[in-house]
Amino acid sequence: MTTTDVSSSTAAAIKGGSPVFFLRPDLTLSPTAQDNQIIPVVRVSIRPAYLDDRLNADPSKEAIDALALIDTGADLVYIDEDFAKQHGFETNETATVSGATSTQQQAIYPALFKLRDDVMHPTQAAAFTSAPLRRNGRQYDLILGMQMLSNGILVMDFDSKIFRFEFTTQADK
């Protein structure tokens, strides 16, 4: 990719996509990182997908607004297990998840989601791995790892204070 290609991609992401916010200790969102509070999140709307047709949602279940951590160090996408149960997400699959201190079987929840602040954003389908996010002190409901982030443009320009994310391709289904 040339410097011109990078500049064009960055310019497109600045105009489109969804703002990346920073989660403060008081749980408010800031458009810029402040006082070493660098927890980048995007606002999403998510709903359970059918177990046998992961590209469609149950129309009887409303979409839920949630915060999703932007995590370039995570491979997959994750959902808080209590959030998933509370909002009627269903599962018929598990995955082995290995962390620094343990290996566990975790439920997989199919879901459809979109970036709330991007009206042109296509709905994405994903299989979210459950994790006890809030029980472990996290203040967000989802984690978007590289499985999703690699389908778009993430701009985190601290000098210019431009923080945006935009999907540019459809997620792998």
Order of alpha helices (4+ residues) and beta strands (2+ residues): alpha-beta-beta-beta-beta-beta-beta-alpha-beta-beta-beta-beta-alpha-beta-beta
